[in-house]
Amino acid sequence: MISYDYHIRVPYGDVDRMGFLYHAHYVRYFDMARTELIRSLGITNLELEEQGVMLPVLNVNIDYGMPAHYDDLLTIRVSLRERPGVKCVFHYEVMRDGETLTTGSVTLAFMNSTTHKAIRPPKVLLDVIDKHM
């Protein structure tokens, strides 16, 4: 398993009238954490795109346990539990002071940017993942 902790302080503009982190922003936070996990492995989304690989989202699941609020310092723990194939599933925990507030997962597909057909992950990415798993 590979995991990465991404930290973000909830800005005022991300809360709703109830003072809760607006539900749709969790997906954006997940995306930021996933991007930084990949970067921490030594490869970037831009490098994958330059190799003709796109990563469209197939599925998002979120279980909103307890709300986050304005100015909370959150840890978004993103993990890759299995070696990816054509699909790749990232798992998330949103924590405040070590307490899990929200959990979720995002399933992505590897897609050729020209043909828009599903492909296997590039060898360079699999090599990096294998090294860290």
C-alpha positions in Angstrom: 0.0 0.0 0.0 1.1 3.5 -0.8 -0.3 6.5 1.2 0.2 10.2 1.4 -1.0 12.8 3.8 -2.1 16.1 2.2 -2.9 19.0 4.5 -5.3 21.8 3.8 -7.0 24.5 6.0 -10.6 25.0 5.0 -11.0 28.5 3.5 -14.1 30.6 4.2 -15.2 30.3 0.6 -15.5 26.5 0.8 -18.2 26.5 3.6 -21.9 26.6 3.1 -24.5 28.6 5.1 -24.5 26.0 7.8 -20.8 26.6 8.3 -19.9 23.1 7.0 -17.4 22.3 4.3 -19.6 22.2 1.2 -20.0 18.6 0.1 -18.8 19.0 -3.5 -15.4 20.4 -2.3 -14.4 17.0 -0.9 -14.0 15.8 -4.5 -11.7 18.7 -5.2 -9.7 18.0 -2.0 -9.4 14.4 -3.1 -8.1 15.4 -6.4 -5.4 17.7 -4.9 -4.3 14.9 -2.5 -4.2 12.3 -5.3 -2.1 14.7 -7.5 0.4 15.2 -4.6 0.6 11.4 -4.0 1.6 10.9 -7.6 4.1 13.8 -7.4 5.6 12.3 -4.2 6.3 9.1 -6.3 8.4 11.2 -8.7 6.0 11.6 -11.6 3.4 14.2 -12.3 0.0 14.2 -14.0 1.5 16.5 -16.6 4.2 14.0 -17.4 1.5 11.3 -17.8 -0.5 13.6 -20.1 2.6 14.3 -22.2 2.9 10.5 -22.7 -0.7 10.5 -24.1 -2.3 9.1 -20.9 -5.4 10.7 -19.5 -7.1 9.7 -16.2 -10.9 10.2 -16.4 -12.9 9.7 -13.2 -15.3 6.7 -13.4 -16.7 6.7 -9.9 -16.7 8.8 -6.7 -17.9 7.5 -3.4 -18.1 9.6 -0.3 -19.4 8.8 3.2 -19.9 12.1 5.0 -19.5 11.2 8.7 -19.0 14.5 10.5 -18.7 17.9 9.0 -15.5 19.9 8.6 -15.7 23.7 9.3 -14.1 26.9 8.3 -10.5 27.2 9.4 -10.2 23.5 10.3 -6.8 22.0 9.4 -7.6 18.8 7.6 -5.4 15.9 6.7 -6.5 14.1 3.6 -4.9 10.7 3.6 -5.0 9.2 0.2 -3.9 5.6 -0.4 -3.4 3.2 -3.3 -4.1 -0.3 -1.9 -3.7 -2.3 -5.1 -1.5 -2.2 -8.2 -3.5 -0.5 -10.9 -4.7 -2.2 -14.1 -6.8 -0.4 -16.6 -8.6 1.1 -13.6 -7.1 2.6 -10.5 -8.9 3.1 -7.1 -7.7 5.7 -4.6 -9.1 5.6 -1.1 -9.4 8.7 1.2 -9.8 9.6 4.8 -10.5 13.2 5.8 -9.2 13.8 9.3 -9.2 16.6 11.8 -6.9 16.3 14.8 -6.6 12.5 14.1 -10.3 11.9 14.0 -11.8 10.6 10.8 -14.6 12.8 9.5 -15.2 11.5 6.0 -14.1 8.6 3.9 -14.3 8.0 0.2 -12.9 6.5 -2.9 -12.3 7.6 -6.5 -12.0 5.2 -9.4 -10.0 6.4 -12.4 -9.3 4.7 -15.8 -6.2 4.9 -17.9 -7.2 6.3 -21.3 -5.2 7.0 -24.5 -5.6 10.7 -25.1 -5.9 10.3 -28.9 -8.1 7.2 -29.3 -10.0 7.6 -26.0 -9.7 3.9 -25.5 -8.8 2.2 -22.2 -5.1 1.3 -21.8 -2.9 -0.2 -19.3 -0.9 2.1 -17.0 2.4 3.3 -18.5 5.4 1.2 -17.4 7.1 4.2 -15.9 4.2 4.6 -13.5 3.9 0.9 -12.7 7.7 0.8 -12.0 7.4 3.7 -9.5 4.4 2.1 -7.8 6.0 -1.3 -7.6 9.1 0.3 -6.0 6.9 1.9 -3.3 4.4 -0.8 -2.6 
